[in-house]
């Protein structure tokens, strides 16, 4: 149960960072996506709502599926950065590690779908 609370708090805090450090996220946004600031804020809202949703048994399953979907969408950003022109000077092995981490986070959310509510 601890890991569910940790997950919920983690996503909530990361979502808040989208509002307090918007400039940090801007360079990572793919050029082909419109309205970068709006997308950063929307993803922050999603992370906050889904993080809070994980904390409550009534919304946990929906929130975990939402986290999985959100992380799959975020793969667009991570894969886009694999192209040398979009890497921001970050080492390719770190970029590949980020993608691996993304799949581990998806797995973490998925494995918690099968845990009992109480």
C-alpha positions in Angstrom: 0.0 0.0 0.0 2.9 2.3 0.7 4.0 2.2 -2.9 0.5 3.4 -4.0 0.7 6.4 -1.7 4.3 7.1 -2.9 3.2 6.9 -6.5 0.2 9.2 -5.9 2.3 11.8 -4.1 5.1 11.5 -6.7 2.8 12.2 -9.7 1.1 15.0 -7.8 4.4 16.7 -7.0 5.7 16.2 -10.6 2.5 17.7 -11.9 2.9 20.8 -9.7 6.4 21.2 -11.2 4.8 21.8 -14.6 3.4 25.0 -13.2 6.3 26.1 -11.0 9.1 25.3 -13.5 7.3 25.5 -16.9 10.6 26.8 -18.5 12.3 23.5 -17.6 9.9 21.5 -19.8 9.8 23.9 -22.8 13.0 22.7 -24.5 11.8 19.1 -24.3 8.6 19.8 -26.3 8.7 18.4 -29.9 8.7 21.2 -32.4 5.8 19.6 -34.3 3.4 19.9 -31.3 1.5 23.2 -31.0 0.9 25.4 -27.9 3.8 24.1 -25.8 2.9 26.0 -22.7 -0.7 24.8 -22.8 0.4 21.2 -23.3 2.8 21.5 -20.4 0.0 22.9 -18.2 -2.4 20.2 -19.3 0.1 17.4 -18.6 0.7 18.9 -15.2 -3.1 18.9 -14.5 -3.3 15.3 -15.6 -0.4 14.3 -13.4 -1.9 16.1 -10.4 -5.4 14.6 -10.9 -4.2 11.1 -11.6 -1.7 11.3 -8.7 -4.5 12.3 -6.3 -6.8 9.6 -7.9 -4.3 6.9 -7.0 -4.7 7.8 -3.3 -8.3 6.8 -3.2 -9.7 3.3 -3.7 -12.7 4.5 -5.5 -10.6 6.2 -8.3 -7.4 4.2 -8.1 -8.1 1.9 -11.1 -9.2 4.7 -13.3 -6.1 6.8 -12.2 -3.7 3.9 -12.8 -5.1 3.4 -16.3 -4.8 7.1 -16.9 -1.2 7.1 -15.8 -0.4 4.3 -18.2 -2.1 6.2 -21.0 -0.3 9.4 -20.1 3.1 7.8 -19.9 2.5 6.2 -23.4 1.7 9.7 -24.7 4.8 11.1 -23.1 6.8 8.5 -25.1 6.3 10.9 -28.0 8.6 13.4 -26.3 11.2 10.8 -25.3 11.4 9.2 -28.8 11.5 12.6 -30.5 14.6 13.4 -28.4 16.4 10.4 -29.9 16.8 12.3 -33.1 20.2 14.1 -32.9 18.7 17.5 -33.8 16.3 17.2 -30.9 18.6 15.7 -28.2 19.4 19.0 -26.6 23.0 17.7 -26.3 21.9 14.9 -23.9 23.9 11.7 -24.3 22.0 9.0 -26.3 22.4 6.4 -23.5 20.6 8.8 -21.1 17.8 9.3 -23.6 17.5 5.5 -24.0 17.6 5.1 -20.2 14.7 7.6 -20.0 12.6 5.4 -22.4 13.4 2.3 -20.3 12.4 4.2 -17.2 9.1 5.2 -18.9 8.3 1.5 -19.5 9.2 0.6 -15.9 6.8 3.3 -14.7 4.1 1.9 -17.0 4.8 -1.6 -15.6 4.7 -0.2 -12.0 1.2 1.3 -12.6 0.0 -1.8 -14.4 1.1 -4.2 -11.6 -0.8 -2.1 -9.1 -4.0 -2.6 -11.0 -4.1 -6.2 -9.8 -3.7 -5.3 -6.1 -6.6 -5.5 -3.7 -8.3 -2.2 -3.0 -7.9 -2.6 0.8 
